[in-house]
Amino acid sequence: MRLALASTYNDFYGAQEYPVVKYLRSPLYFEVELLYSRDPQAELFLENCWATYSADRDSLPKWDVVVDSCENSADTYKTVFHPVSSNARVVFPSHLKRFEVKMFSFTRDRTALKGQIYFHCSVVICDANRQSDSLCSRQCIPGKQRFGKANQGSFFFLFWFGSSV
């Protein structure tokens, strides 16, 4: 998972640029990529993505930005999924997912907490040739996350990763 400079997803923040400072409600453009796979039938889907106030993915406070492959319905500023197209850098668009989140802060007793916010995601990897697993055919996968794919897939494995902002 990495953070793009803009909605074009052409340029990304380098490790030396973290932590990234953003104003409230400024867009954050995340790209999640399946690395080291040359299988055109593999497709990555976001299962859950969330933010925490520490690097520990299980820490509190926590805010969900993607829930069961959908945007968080409790969020006033909905997560936006962006399409991925083939280009010189992207050989298999199905190996990437892109989404936008508005910057926010955690609060305690109506006071904004100062410090870094860490984003985490769990993903599923599906096989476009297999249609048996419900993890790969959830409501938002065909509609919100999948752009131009007709087949539903089957679960291979689940993992998580994180990034700080």
C-alpha positions in Angstrom: 0.0 0.0 0.0 1.3 3.4 -0.9 0.1 7.0 -0.9 -0.1 8.9 -4.2 0.6 12.6 -4.6 -2.6 13.1 -6.7 -5.6 11.4 -8.1 -3.6 10.5 -11.3 -1.7 7.9 -9.3 1.4 8.7 -11.3 3.7 9.8 -8.5 3.9 8.6 -4.9 5.4 9.8 -1.6 8.8 8.3 -0.9 9.8 6.9 2.4 11.8 10.0 3.3 8.7 12.1 2.9 6.8 10.5 5.8 5.0 11.5 7.8 2.9 13.3 5.3 1.1 16.4 6.6 -2.4 17.1 5.3 -5.2 19.5 6.2 -8.5 18.2 7.4 -10.7 17.0 4.5 -7.8 17.0 2.1 -7.9 13.9 -0.1 -5.5 11.0 0.5 -5.0 8.8 -2.6 -4.1 5.2 -1.6 -3.0 2.5 -4.0 -2.9 -1.2 -2.9 -1.0 -3.5 -5.2 -0.5 -7.3 -5.5 3.2 -7.6 -6.0 5.2 -10.5 -7.5 2.3 -12.1 -9.3 2.2 -12.6 -13.0 -1.2 -14.4 -13.0 -3.7 -12.4 -15.1 -6.6 -14.3 -13.4 -5.6 -13.1 -9.9 -7.6 -10.1 -8.6 -7.0 -8.2 -5.5 -9.9 -6.8 -3.5 -10.0 -4.6 -0.4 -11.8 -6.4 2.4 -11.4 -3.9 5.2 -9.3 -0.7 5.6 -9.1 1.3 8.7 -7.1 4.0 10.4 -5.6 3.9 13.9 -3.7 6.4 16.1 -0.7 4.1 16.4 1.2 1.7 14.2 -0.5 -1.2 16.0 -3.3 -2.3 13.6 -5.4 -3.5 16.6 -5.0 -0.3 18.6 -7.8 2.2 19.5 -9.1 4.6 18.5 -9.9 3.1 15.1 -11.9 4.4 12.2 -13.1 2.2 9.3 -12.8 3.5 5.8 -13.7 0.2 3.9 -16.0 -2.3 5.6 -16.7 -5.7 4.0 -15.4 -4.3 0.7 -17.8 -1.3 0.8 -17.3 2.3 1.8 -18.1 2.9 5.5 -21.8 3.9 5.5 -21.3 5.6 8.9 -18.8 8.0 7.4 -20.0 11.5 6.3 -17.1 11.6 3.8 -17.4 8.3 1.9 -14.4 6.5 0.6 -14.2 6.7 -3.2 -12.9 3.8 -5.3 -11.0 4.8 -8.4 -10.7 2.7 -11.6 -7.3 1.3 -12.6 -6.4 1.1 -16.3 -3.5 -0.6 -18.1 -0.5 1.6 -18.9 3.3 1.3 -19.0 3.4 0.7 -15.2 0.2 -1.3 -14.8 0.3 -4.6 -16.6 -2.6 -6.2 -14.7 -5.2 -3.7 -13.5 -6.8 -6.4 -11.5 -3.7 -6.5 -9.3 -4.4 -2.9 -8.0 -7.1 -1.1 -6.1 -7.2 2.6 -5.6 -9.3 4.6 -3.2 -9.6 8.1 -1.8 -10.2 9.1 1.8 -10.7 12.6 3.2 -8.1 13.5 5.9 -9.5 13.5 9.4 -8.3 13.6 13.0 -9.2 11.4 16.0 -10.7 13.3 18.9 -10.9 12.7 22.7 -13.3 14.7 24.7 -14.0 16.9 21.7 -10.3 17.8 21.4 -8.3 16.8 18.3 -5.5 14.3 19.0 -2.2 15.5 17.6 0.1 12.9 16.0 0.3 10.4 13.2 -2.6 8.4 11.7 -1.8 5.0 10.4 -3.9 3.3 7.7 -4.2 -0.5 7.4 -6.0 -2.8 5.0 -6.8 -6.5 4.8 -7.3 -7.8 1.3 -8.5 -11.0 -0.5 -6.9 -12.4 -3.6 -9.5 -14.0 -5.9 -9.3 -16.2 -9.0 -11.5 -14.9 -11.8 -12.1 -18.4 -13.0 -13.7 -19.7 -9.8 -17.0 -18.4 -8.5 -17.6 -20.4 -5.4 -16.3 -18.2 -2.5 -18.6 -15.6 -1.0 -15.6 -13.4 0.0 -15.0 -12.7 -3.7 -18.6 -11.9 -4.5 -19.6 -9.4 -1.9 -22.0 -6.6 -2.6 -19.4 -3.9 -3.3 -16.8 -6.0 -5.1 -18.8 -6.3 -8.3 -20.1 -2.8 -8.1 -17.7 -0.5 -6.3 -14.3 -2.1 -6.5 -14.6 -4.1 -9.8 -14.5 -2.0 -13.0 -15.2 -3.9 -16.2 -14.8 -7.4 -14.8 -17.7 -9.8 -15.4 -16.5 -12.8 -13.5 -16.5 -13.3 -9.7 -13.6 -15.0 -8.0 -12.6 -17.4 -5.3 -10.7 -16.7 -2.1 -7.0 -17.6 -2.1 -5.6 -15.9 1.0 -6.0 -12.9 3.3 -3.4 -10.6 4.6 -3.0 -7.1 5.9 -0.6 -4.2 5.6 -0.3 -0.7 6.7 0.9 2.8 5.9 1.3 6.0 8.0 0.2 9.4 7.0 
